[in-house]
C-alpha cells in the first residue's frame, strides 16, 4: 500500500445525527414489522374482518401479501438511511484541498465551470469529472476503491451542478 502524506489521506467521516436517526428508525421499523409478521403467522387473526366463505389459502395469501408490503416498507426505510450524501462526502474527503470549491494545492484549478473548461482533461462534462474522481491526477488521489460506484456517480453529479452554482465564481 502506498503511504500518502497526511494531507492526502482520507479524513474520517463526521458523525451525522440525521444518518444515525434514520438508521435507528429503520431498524426500529424493521423490528416492528418482524413482530407484526410473526403475530400474523402464528395467530388466527387476520388484518381484515373474516369473511365466512374465505378459504384458508386466501387467508394465507392475504397474510403473505401484507407481509410482503411490510417488508418492502422496511427496505425503503433502510435505503433512505443509507442514501448517499455528496455534500458530506465532499466535506469529508475533498474539503481539505477543495474547500469552498477552490484548490489549496494548485492555484486556479478550482471546481468552477470556467476552471474545469480550461484545466480538466476532456473539458467540463460529467464524463471528465467522473474520470478525475475515479483516477485522480497529480496531487489528487484516485477515489476508485475508496468510494463506492454509487458515491462516485453522486459526486460527479454534485460537482457538475455545483460548478455552475455554488462554485461558479470561485477563482
Secondary structure, DSSP 8 states (H G I E B T S, - for coil): -----GGGS-------HHHHHHHHHHHHHHHHHHHHHHHHHHSS--SS---TT--HHHHHHHHHHHHHHHHHHHHHHHHHHT---HHHHIIIIIHHHHGGG--SSSTT--SSHHHHHHHSTT-SSHHHHHHHHHH-BTTB---BTTB-HHHHHHHHHHHHHHTTTTTTT--
